Amino acid sequence: MQKKMSLLATLTLAAAVIAMIGLSHTTARADNTAEATYKAKCASCHGPDGKGETAAGKAMKVKDFASEEVQKMSDADLTDAIAKGKGKMPAYKTLTPDQVKDLVAYVRAFGKKK
């Protein structure tokens, strides 16, 4: 009976560790996906660092994502800007709601890098 309990405890611990590893990979994958989406859809204007210092970004006078002006926008406002467009920025209607949500988080991260 003691051996069965020990084996059960070991298996439970192993399952918990595997679950934690799986969750951490899911989070990393989401970050990588958001980064890939940003590079594909946003970086040409907003730049790899979100500062908007590209030729297109300067021409359209895009805001620095780390700026207080952008960071104080609500998630709903950022979501609308991405999904529906704003000013000269086109709408990205082909993005899924999860991709838009991940991009909002990615934009928020620029404010934390200050």
Backbone torsions as a table, in degrees:
resi	resn	phi	psi	omega
1	MET	NA	-40.6	179.5
2	GLN	-61.1	-42.2	-179.9
3	LYS	-64.8	-38.1	179.2
4	LYS	-64.9	-41.7	179.2
5	MET	-65.8	-40.7	178.8
6	SER	-65.0	-42.9	178.3
7	LEU	-64.0	-41.9	178.2
8	LEU	-62.5	-42.9	178.5
9	ALA	-63.3	-42.6	178.7
10	THR	-63.6	-44.5	179.2
11	LEU	-64.5	-39.8	178.3
12	THR	-63.6	-44.6	178.1
13	LEU	-62.4	-43.7	179.3
14	ALA	-61.9	-42.0	178.5
15	ALA	-63.3	-40.1	179.1
16	ALA	-64.4	-42.5	178.9
17	VAL	-63.9	-44.3	179.0
18	ILE	-62.1	-41.4	178.5
19	ALA	-63.1	-42.0	179.7
20	MET	-64.8	-40.0	178.1
21	ILE	-63.9	-43.3	178.3
22	GLY	-60.9	-42.1	178.9
23	LEU	-66.1	-39.6	180.0
24	SER	-66.9	-35.3	176.5
25	HIS	-68.8	-34.6	177.5
26	THR	-63.6	-44.1	178.5
27	THR	-64.0	-44.6	178.8
28	ALA	-62.5	-39.9	178.8
29	ARG	-63.3	-40.9	179.2
30	ALA	-62.7	-42.3	178.1
31	ASP	-63.1	-43.1	179.1
32	ASN	-65.3	-38.2	179.0
33	THR	-66.1	-44.4	178.4
34	ALA	-62.6	-41.0	178.5
35	GLU	-63.4	-43.2	179.3
36	ALA	-64.7	-42.0	178.4
37	THR	-64.7	-43.2	178.4
38	TYR	-59.4	-47.3	-179.6
39	LYS	-61.3	-38.6	-177.1
40	ALA	-76.3	-37.4	-171.2
41	LYS	-107.9	-26.6	-167.6
42	CYS	-116.7	-35.9	-170.4
43	ALA	-62.7	-26.1	-178.5
44	SER	-62.7	-29.7	176.8
45	CYS	-103.7	-45.8	-174.2
46	HIS	-85.2	-11.5	179.1
47	GLY	80.3	160.1	-178.5
48	PRO	-64.8	-23.9	-178.6
49	ASP	-101.8	2.9	178.1
50	GLY	76.3	7.5	-176.7
51	LYS	-83.2	-15.5	178.9
52	GLY	75.5	22.5	-176.8
53	GLU	-92.8	31.2	173.7
54	THR	-92.2	169.0	178.7
55	ALA	-59.4	-46.6	179.6
56	ALA	-65.8	-40.7	179.7
57	GLY	-63.0	-41.4	178.2
58	LYS	-67.0	-41.3	-179.8
59	ALA	-63.4	-36.3	-178.5
60	MET	-95.2	-0.1	179.3
61	LYS	53.7	49.9	178.6
62	VAL	-71.0	153.8	-178.6
63	LYS	-84.6	149.3	172.9
64	ASP	-70.1	125.5	-178.3
65	PHE	-64.2	-22.1	178.7
66	ALA	-83.1	-9.1	-177.3
67	SER	-67.4	153.8	178.3
68	GLU	-59.5	-37.6	-179.3
69	GLU	-57.6	-44.4	-179.7
70	VAL	-76.4	-44.0	-176.1
71	GLN	-65.9	-25.4	179.0
72	LYS	-83.9	-7.4	175.4
73	MET	-65.2	144.9	178.0
74	SER	-72.0	160.7	175.7
75	ASP	-60.0	-36.4	178.8
76	ALA	-63.7	-41.4	178.5
77	ASP	-65.2	-42.9	178.2
78	LEU	-65.7	-40.2	177.6
79	THR	-60.0	-46.2	178.7
80	ASP	-62.7	-41.9	-179.7
81	ALA	-61.4	-40.6	-179.6
82	ILE	-72.2	-49.1	-173.6
83	ALA	-76.3	-36.9	-174.1
84	LYS	-108.3	-10.4	-176.6
85	GLY	84.6	163.9	179.0
86	LYS	-159.6	127.4	-178.2
87	GLY	59.8	-124.2	179.7
88	LYS	-84.5	-6.6	-179.6
89	MET	-77.7	130.1	179.8
90	PRO	-74.2	159.8	173.6
91	ALA	-77.6	142.3	176.0
92	TYR	-110.9	75.5	-175.7
93	LYS	-73.5	-14.1	-179.1
94	THR	-85.0	-10.4	178.7
95	LEU	-77.3	142.3	176.7
96	THR	-76.4	160.5	175.9
97	PRO	-56.0	-36.4	177.8
98	ASP	-67.4	-38.3	177.4
99	GLN	-64.6	-41.3	178.9
100	VAL	-64.6	-44.4	178.5
101	LYS	-59.9	-42.9	178.6
102	ASP	-65.1	-37.5	177.2
103	LEU	-66.6	-38.3	176.8
104	VAL	-59.4	-45.7	177.8
105	ALA	-62.7	-38.0	179.6
106	TYR	-64.9	-42.3	177.2
107	VAL	-63.7	-41.7	177.6
108	ARG	-58.6	-36.4	-178.4
109	ALA	-63.0	-28.1	177.6
110	PHE	-63.4	-33.6	178.4
111	GLY	-68.7	-27.0	-179.7
112	LYS	-82.7	-14.8	-178.1
113	LYS	-87.4	-2.9	-176.6
114	LYS	-53.1	NA	NA
